[in-house]
Amino acid sequence: SKSHRLTCSDLLSILITSYYFIMVYLTSERIAKRMKANMRVGPHNHDILSIFYGALLGDSHAERRWSGQEVRLSMSQESHHGEYLLWLHAQIANRGYCNPVPPKIQTRLGTGGKLRYIFRFHTFTYSSLDSLYSAWYTNNIKHVPDNIAEFITPLALAIWVMDDGARVGKGIKLYTNSFTYQDCTRLTQVLHGLYNVKSSVQSAGAPGRYHIYIWAESMFDLRSVVRPHMVSSILYKLGEK
């Protein structure tokens, strides 16, 4: 009947892909109408999972919602890394996994009452992402999953470097403080096995805290892998001015 028809003014696009099995409705105000979490089903495409894996290696986190089986990811960055966070949002939104409206700067009180300016956004909530949560978390503590090597694509590695990397000398330090020594060791092995990038696990100066240092001699190999995916404001981490 006419009452059940969708007109062009009500519906700009319906995104349905055989990869994601997800439907997202965009109204004329570019507001994504929500589906119930249990209606958003997988399997999820390897491409979007690699983006999630790269983000989770950094500061992003996954969280269970409502009944404990629906999962969403949360991403945030300080405003001076806004270009990266807006780029990451676009990568996820263009694949139909979050609201397409770009996030806006929020304020938050930091240490000593200092005002912090951050960008933050969340993915939609999916019951079918419970397996991702289970791979990354044990007793609500994040760890490196056993299948990490399957998802560290060049795009995922670029996200990790942009999110958590810092230029130190002629190499890069990846702030893996939340991971165990065994987790960090596994990551160094994956970097070398996949991309011939040599790195070492170093103490972060506190008990049980570690970071990964990518050697200067491997910067050429790292740069050749990640640079095509990096935003311009982050290229300084690769030694570019």
FENWO-V999494 format. One record per residue. N is the residue number from 0. PSI is psi in degrees with one decimal (999 if undefined). OMEGA is omega as a letter, one per 20 degrees, with the letter a starting at -180 (999 if undefined). D_LAST is the distance of its C-alpha to the last C-alpha in Angstrom with 1 decimal. Layout:
BEGIN
N,PSI,OMEGA,D_LAST + N,PSI,OMEGA,D_LAST
END
This chain:
BEGIN
0,165.5,a,60.8 + 1,-32.4,a,59.0 + 2,-17.0,a,58.0 + 3,4.3,a,56.0 + 4,146.7,r,54.1 + 5,122.7,r,50.4 + 6,166.0,a,49.7 + 7,-34.1,a,46.6 + 8,-27.7,r,46.2 + 9,-24.7,a,46.4 + 10,110.7,r,44.2 + 11,-38.6,a,41.1 + 12,149.0,r,40.4 + 13,117.1,a,41.7 + 14,110.8,r,39.2 + 15,118.5,a,41.2 + 16,147.0,r,39.7 + 17,-15.0,r,41.5 + 18,-46.1,a,38.6 + 19,-26.3,a,38.5 + 20,45.9,a,42.0 + 21,143.3,r,40.7 + 22,126.9,r,41.8 + 23,128.5,r,39.8 + 24,130.1,r,41.3 + 25,118.6,r,39.3 + 26,176.4,a,41.4 + 27,-19.2,r,41.0 + 28,11.1,a,39.2 + 29,41.6,r,36.7 + 30,125.9,a,38.2 + 31,118.5,r,38.4 + 32,133.7,a,42.0 + 33,143.1,r,42.2 + 34,156.9,r,44.2 + 35,144.8,a,46.0 + 36,-37.5,a,44.0 + 37,-4.3,r,46.7 + 38,-13.3,r,46.6 + 39,104.1,a,43.0 + 40,160.8,r,43.6 + 41,-161.1,j,41.8 + 42,151.3,a,41.1 + 43,141.7,a,37.4 + 44,145.4,a,35.3 + 45,-33.8,a,33.1 + 46,-49.4,a,30.1 + 47,-34.5,r,30.4 + 48,-36.4,r,31.4 + 49,-35.7,r,28.3 + 50,-45.1,r,26.2 + 51,-41.6,a,28.5 + 52,-43.6,r,28.2 + 53,-40.9,r,24.4 + 54,-38.2,a,24.6 + 55,-24.5,r,27.5 + 56,-24.1,r,25.6 + 57,-137.1,a,23.4 + 58,-6.3,a,24.7 + 59,158.4,r,26.9 + 60,154.7,r,30.6 + 61,149.0,a,33.8 + 62,140.5,r,36.9 + 63,145.0,a,40.5 + 64,157.3,r,42.2 + 65,-104.0,a,45.8 + 66,-8.0,a,48.1 + 67,-1.7,r,45.7 + 68,-13.4,r,45.0 + 69,137.7,a,42.7 + 70,141.6,r,39.0 + 71,161.9,r,35.9 + 72,145.9,r,32.2 + 73,129.9,a,30.4 + 74,137.7,r,26.6 + 75,152.8,r,24.9 + 76,152.3,r,21.6 + 77,154.6,a,20.8 + 78,-28.9,a,20.0 + 79,-11.0,r,16.4 + 80,26.8,a,16.0 + 81,-36.7,a,18.3 + 82,-42.7,r,16.4 + 83,-46.6,a,16.7 + 84,-39.2,r,20.3 + 85,-35.6,r,21.3 + 86,-45.2,r,20.0 + 87,-41.8,r,22.0 + 88,-43.9,a,25.0 + 89,-39.8,r,24.9 + 90,-41.4,a,25.0 + 91,-41.7,a,28.0 + 92,-40.2,a,29.7 + 93,-18.6,r,29.6 + 94,4.6,r,31.5 + 95,19.6,a,34.1 + 96,0.8,r,33.5 + 97,169.4,r,32.8 + 98,131.2,a,33.5 + 99,-11.9,r,31.5 + 100,121.9,a,31.2 + 101,142.6,r,27.6 + 102,151.9,r,27.6 + 103,160.2,r,27.5 + 104,133.6,r,26.2 + 105,158.5,r,28.8 + 106,148.9,r,29.5 + 107,143.4,r,30.6 + 108,126.8,r,31.8 + 109,-160.7,a,29.9 + 110,135.2,r,30.9 + 111,18.6,r,32.9 + 112,10.6,r,33.2 + 113,134.6,a,29.6 + 114,126.2,r,28.9 + 115,145.2,r,26.2 + 116,120.6,a,24.8 + 117,154.6,r,24.4 + 118,138.9,r,24.5 + 119,141.4,r,27.2 + 120,163.5,r,29.1 + 121,152.2,r,31.7 + 122,169.3,r,32.8 + 123,164.7,a,36.4 + 124,133.0,a,38.9 + 125,130.1,r,40.3 + 126,-27.2,a,43.3 + 127,-2.8,r,42.0 + 128,7.7,r,38.9 + 129,-34.4,r,41.2 + 130,-34.5,r,40.7 + 131,-44.1,r,36.9 + 132,-44.0,a,37.7 + 133,-32.4,r,40.2 + 134,-32.3,a,37.8 + 135,-19.5,a,35.2 + 136,137.8,r,37.6 + 137,120.9,a,40.6 + 138,41.5,r,42.5 + 139,14.1,r,39.6 + 140,127.0,a,37.2 + 141,138.1,r,34.1 + 142,167.5,r,33.8 + 143,123.8,a,32.3 + 144,158.2,a,34.7 + 145,-28.2,a,36.5 + 146,22.7,a,35.3 + 147,-36.6,a,31.6 + 148,-25.7,a,31.1 + 149,-20.9,a,32.5 + 150,1.6,r,29.8 + 151,73.4,r,26.5 + 152,169.1,r,25.4 + 153,-38.5,r,21.9 + 154,-44.4,r,21.7 + 155,-41.4,r,23.1 + 156,-39.8,r,20.7 + 157,-41.5,r,17.7 + 158,-43.4,r,19.4 + 159,-46.1,a,20.0 + 160,-45.0,a,16.5 + 161,-37.3,a,15.2 + 162,-43.7,a,18.3 + 163,5.0,a,18.8 + 164,153.7,r,15.9 + 165,135.3,r,14.1 + 166,123.4,r,11.8 + 167,112.7,a,14.4 + 168,-126.2,r,14.2 + 169,8.5,r,13.3 + 170,-165.4,r,14.8 + 171,136.0,r,15.0 + 172,129.0,r,17.8 + 173,120.6,a,19.7 + 174,92.6,a,21.9 + 175,37.3,a,25.2 + 176,-27.8,a,27.4 + 177,-4.6,a,29.9 + 178,154.4,r,30.7 + 179,169.2,r,33.3 + 180,-40.4,r,32.8 + 181,-40.6,r,34.5 + 182,-46.7,a,32.2 + 183,-39.5,r,29.1 + 184,-42.3,r,30.8 + 185,-40.5,r,31.5 + 186,-39.7,r,27.9 + 187,-36.7,r,26.9 + 188,-38.7,r,29.7 + 189,-43.1,r,28.6 + 190,-42.2,a,25.0 + 191,-42.1,a,26.5 + 192,-38.0,a,29.4 + 193,-39.0,a,27.5 + 194,8.2,r,24.2 + 195,28.8,r,24.9 + 196,118.5,a,22.2 + 197,137.6,a,23.5 + 198,170.2,r,23.3 + 199,154.8,r,25.6 + 200,128.5,a,27.1 + 201,153.0,r,26.8 + 202,140.3,r,28.6 + 203,8.4,r,26.9 + 204,1.9,r,29.3 + 205,149.9,a,32.0 + 206,129.4,r,34.9 + 207,12.0,r,34.2 + 208,132.3,a,30.5 + 209,155.5,r,28.0 + 210,165.9,a,24.5 + 211,129.6,r,23.1 + 212,120.1,r,20.7 + 213,124.8,a,19.2 + 214,151.5,r,19.5 + 215,-36.5,a,16.9 + 216,-14.6,r,19.2 + 217,3.0,a,18.9 + 218,-33.7,r,15.2 + 219,-45.9,r,15.7 + 220,-43.0,r,18.5 + 221,-46.1,a,16.9 + 222,-41.4,a,13.9 + 223,-25.9,a,16.5 + 224,-45.6,a,18.5 + 225,-23.6,a,16.3 + 226,-39.7,a,13.4 + 227,-17.1,a,16.0 + 228,-2.9,a,16.9 + 229,146.2,r,13.8 + 230,154.9,a,12.9 + 231,-35.6,a,9.7 + 232,-9.4,a,9.4 + 233,-4.2,a,9.6 + 234,-18.5,r,7.3 + 235,-24.5,r,5.5 + 236,-20.6,r,9.0 + 237,6.0,r,8.8 + 238,10.7,r,6.6 + 239,140.6,a,3.8 + 240,999,999,0.0
END
